[in-house]
Amino acid sequence: MCIDRTEGDVNLTDARAGWQTAALDRSSRDLLERDSRAFLHQALSTPCLAPIRRAQGPHIEDSTGRRYLDFHGNSVHHIGHGHPRVLQAIREQLDALPFCPRRFTCEPAIRLAERLGSLSPRGTLTKVLFAPGGAEAMSMALKLARAATGRHKTIAFHGSFHGATLDMIAIGDEPIFRHRAGPLMPGCLHVHPPAPSRCDHGCAGSCTNRCAESIESLLAREPDIAAVVAEPIRCTTVDLPQANYWARVRAACDRAGALLIFDEIPIWAGRTGRMFAAQHDGVTPDIAVIGKSLGGGIFPLAAMLARPDLDCIPEGALGHFTHEKSPVGAAAALAFLDVIDDERLCERSAIEGERLAARLRGLADQHPIIREVRGRGLLVGVELATTAEQPPATRIAERVLYASLARGLSFKVSGGTVLTLTPPLNTPRDLLDQAVSILDEALAEACADEDRP
C-alpha cells in the first residue's frame, strides 16, 4: 500500500482491482501482467491502470476500445494529444536535421530559446537552458542559484513536488518519493504553503498571510539561503495564495539577497489563463522552470529561464545533456507555441475555466460532500470533505474516480480528497459540459454506495 496520497491517486487498492476486473478484457489484463513483470514496481504507476492504444485530441482510448476524456494527461496535453501541427513539425525536422551534437548548435533551438525569453514574465528571463525533463531543469536552477549566491540552503513548501530525482525530493517534501531514499541533501527548509481554504497557520478562515511571515522570518534569520523554490499555484491541489502573498515573498527575497525560483512545469502556457501563472500576481521570479507541455505533448523537453545577470559560471556545467539543443524537440515546442498563440488558448482557458468552475460549484447543491471548488483557468480542483460520522472523504474520492472512469472521464485525485481537473485547453465546450455531467453521476453513485448497509 502506498504510504502517502499527496501527489496522486494510489495504484494498489481494492477499488482499482475491482474496476480492472469489470472494465478490462482478458487481452488487456494479459498486457498488464506483462507490464508488471517487465517494469520495476513503484507507487502511482506500475502496476498500471490499463493499456492505452490511442491518444487523440482530448481523448485517450484503452485496449478494450473504451474512450476517456483525458482531464489528467500528466499535464503535457495543453493542446490535446497528437496535434497535427506538432506532428507535422516533427516530421519535417526529422527529414531536415534529426540531431545536433552537444558541442554544436542549430537554428530551431536558438529560435526556441529566443522565443521563450520574449514570452517570459516582463520579457526579462532571457537566458535559457534546455533539459530532457522538469526534474533536470529544476536541478540546473538549484545549481545556478548556489553559484550566483554562494549559498546552499533552500526554502520550499511542505508537501511540495519538484521532481523525483534525489536532489529534488530533498527540495520537495513528498513522503512517497522520500520513502527509503535517505539521507537526503542538507539545507532544505520547509514552511507551510499558502492555502487559504486549508490554512495550517490558524487563520481560521480570515487570511492574515502568516504563511508569508514564516518565509520572511526564515530569510531574516538564516543568512545562507540561496533560494525560495515554489509553484506559484500548487498544481495538484489547486491552492491559490492570497493576492499579495508572492509580492511579500518577492520583497523578502530581495532584502535577503536570495533568489525566487518558480516551478511552472505543469501550469505554464495558458493552463491558468496566462502564459505564466506568476503573471496573475505581477511577480517576476529570478528563475522560472517550464516543461511538460513544452514538447507539444510528444517530445520530452523542459527549460530553465533566468535573468541575464545570472549567466555567471561559464567555467562550470549546469546541465550538459546529450539532447540539450535537440532540433526535433525545438521544432515540436515552436509548433506548440504557435498553436497556443493562433488558437488564443490562454484567453480561452481563462473563459472556459471560469465557466467550468461555476458549473462545478453548482453541483454542491446536490452533493454536500463538495467542500470547495477552486480554479484558475483550466486548472480546477474539487475538494471533498465529510464529517466524523461519515466515511472518509479519501474513500469516496477514490470511488468517484472509478465511477468516472467507468463513464469515460479520467482525472487525478490529489491529496486524497481533491479531484484535479486539467483538460486540454482546446477541449470543446460540450465535452467540458459532458465531464461535469459524468462527475455529477459519479458523485451520486459513490455517495449512494457508502450509504448502503
Steps between C-alpha positions, in 0.01 A plus 500: 500500500620849414622690806369840392233644273621855455621490140235275344260209520652172607531194281469209745147505636196273495313769307750491215504121489121495494484753218753308294306175542179667382642722224785308337495192279737208524736640236532829690566325828768289325673819388488634855655180629781529243551865600513400866765237429714729282508820708617571852198557722443843652210688651283707266602309185599134460276301548303715255134580452445379143684471165444795265493453123407847374524864611339765284380849588327501841455120502701194584383148412590183683562158351135399540387796288369704796552874444570745781499874513854558622484763773831376645750463217799531733470872415660455156179525295429875497415482129363146511671179397666469161433852375550491121714815492744354752512168317567676170777713652667190642480317165650791311779547751585129497556526126704822526715447813417223747777562755747765608810387695542693822810698401309646202183702474207521260258767383179340644648485851616862478157614378332316788731652762443848360125452492478370856702794625265743329195323649637489855350727768575860392738353239784500753597130525695489176775250579386142435620142540310192382474164676326169428262536796373729771702348785824553306405858422423559869841356587663750266305781668623390841862478382473845347351647819786356704760632259345847479452548875782295649240342731350153519174499698149512354148569622215298347153390607394200701341250264658657193621308196770619259615171348591150608882525483696474823574874522143601417339271758713681758382839374144370484320332786301206364533200736419252224812606305721520808404150618822305576705755300699672778724656603395798293678818394544734800384859525144447375260697717121477474207720596125456473362595158258783429166317502232737634229233490714252695719729708766342722568827682177534695357792304152350551359593161624860500843501339762713673786377278683328784631262234686794344628604841657157549712547186587857595612379842717219363667727245572757771668258739669251262786672316583214264171451314561496127142483377131464571370221273128470434215454258317836479179291513511147638406300194358186653286640781439834321586717800471870412704736723369834618541788256801659673672178609760476223569874507600466865717195429664680205583798720635274775728320253632834375576618853682176583687466171329167426359397163139417426462187285157423359424144392242552225563161339137381489311831505667739255385559138141595573397238752400775745384745232836679467822392331663477846306451823727757668348770279176484698687642799716749313813337640805411292726222631875496452475155343201322349490133407257371238438162341227236461304652209806674350563208264145516368397195701735283293867589551645496856632853550541752782676832537651729760455875438719742695590867528796595277713605796480143634712383206789489746681164481625445142776279640245258652240265358142541618340240276709358215229261378539290185182641343566850632419675170287241327375635165203262509404601853535867410282454190230332710516781758484777240195337340342467846550870571353585159187303588471671840525837326294436186213328683511765778512226759609719791187710457285195439632332815402803709148512356423129498667444835277755669194339344611147595566599862160668523324188371689284746406730788141449394538128574552579869125553538442134413818366659577640848823301500648772276684728741641747249572550131822688429632599163702730281455451129464135409671390820210403724484310828187358662572433868287246685444492877292290737401523864629272773182291473552434127747284308838667433500740206807319366295184454217682327744688275642170383149369432425815300812444292410145399134585446619778268740271315213259441312788334796618292672773704858484629643746753737509795423467870738722697559513872253215532197731480544740207367407156747683276372583152747612231334463159675598176463874453324447165241254634162584342243647737258210455768258621570717804127484573507124448773471764285693750209264434724197552627640829142567609407135440823369651458702819143373537611140449797524736297653781212255448741207521624629835145531630417137426520264802 
